[in-house]
Amino acid sequence: MTIAKIITAICSFMFFMIGVDKFLGFLEPPCSLENYINPVIWKTLGVAQVAAGFLIWMPQCKKYIVGFFAVFMFIFTFIHITQGTYDLGGSAFMGILLAVLGWNPSFINGKKN
C-alpha cells in the first residue's frame, strides 16, 4: 500500500466522521463554530463531507475533492484562529494531509517505476 492510499484512507475516514457528526453530534468537544453557522449550511457541509469521503477514492474526482477541501480546511483553520477557538487541530491536520495529496510529491506514491 502506498503512502498516498494511506493518506487517502485517513482523509476518507475523517470526511465520514466529521460529516456524520454534523447530524449526530457524537464528537467531543463539539465544534466551537457550530453555533455561529446557519443549521442549513451546517447540514449541507455534512452532506458534502460524507460525499467527499466516497468521491476521494475516484481518480477522476480526487483532485477536485482534494483541492476544494484543502482550501476549505485551511480557511476554517484560519477562522478558528481569528475567533480564538481551541479546536482547530482537525481542520489543520486534514488540510495538511489534503495539501500533500494535492501536491503529490514522488515519495507518497511508493516505488519509482
Backbone hydrogen bonds, N-H to C=O, Kabsch-Sander energy under -0.5 kcal/mol:
donor,donor_aa,acceptor,acceptor_aa,energy
4,A,108,I,-3.0
6,I,2,T,-1.8
7,I,3,I,-2.8
8,T,4,A,-2.5
9,A,5,K,-2.5
10,I,6,I,-2.4
11,C,7,I,-2.6
12,S,8,T,-2.8
13,F,9,A,-2.5
14,M,10,I,-2.5
15,F,11,C,-2.8
16,F,12,S,-2.3
17,M,13,F,-2.8
18,I,14,M,-3.0
19,G,15,F,-2.6
20,V,16,F,-2.9
21,D,17,M,-1.8
22,K,18,I,-0.8
22,K,19,G,-0.7
23,F,20,V,-1.7
24,L,20,V,-2.3
25,G,21,D,-2.1
34,E,31,C,-1.3
36,Y,33,L,-1.7
37,I,33,L,-0.6
37,I,34,E,-1.0
42,W,38,N,-2.7
43,K,39,P,-2.4
44,T,40,V,-2.2
45,L,41,I,-2.5
46,G,42,W,-1.6
47,V,43,K,-2.4
48,A,44,T,-2.6
49,Q,45,L,-2.5
50,V,46,G,-2.3
51,A,47,V,-2.6
52,A,48,A,-2.2
53,G,49,Q,-1.6
54,F,50,V,-1.0
54,F,51,A,-0.7
55,L,51,A,-2.9
56,I,52,A,-2.1
57,W,54,F,-1.6
58,M,55,L,-1.5
61,C,58,M,-1.5
62,K,58,M,-2.2
63,K,59,P,-0.6
64,Y,61,C,-0.6
65,I,61,C,-2.4
66,V,62,K,-3.1
67,G,63,K,-2.3
68,F,64,Y,-2.6
69,F,65,I,-2.5
70,A,66,V,-2.0
71,V,67,G,-1.8
72,F,68,F,-2.6
73,M,69,F,-2.8
74,F,70,A,-2.1
75,I,71,V,-2.4
76,F,72,F,-2.3
77,T,73,M,-2.1
78,F,74,F,-2.3
79,I,75,I,-2.5
80,H,76,F,-2.5
81,I,77,T,-2.2
82,T,78,F,-2.7
83,Q,79,I,-2.0
84,G,80,H,-0.6
84,G,81,I,-1.0
85,T,80,H,-2.3
88,L,86,Y,-0.6
92,A,88,L,-2.3
93,F,89,G,-2.8
94,M,90,G,-2.5
95,G,91,S,-2.2
96,I,92,A,-2.2
97,L,93,F,-2.3
98,L,94,M,-2.7
99,A,95,G,-2.2
100,V,96,I,-2.3
101,L,97,L,-2.2
102,G,98,L,-2.5
103,W,99,A,-2.7
104,N,100,V,-2.7
108,I,105,P,-1.7
109,N,106,S,-1.3
110,G,107,F,-0.8
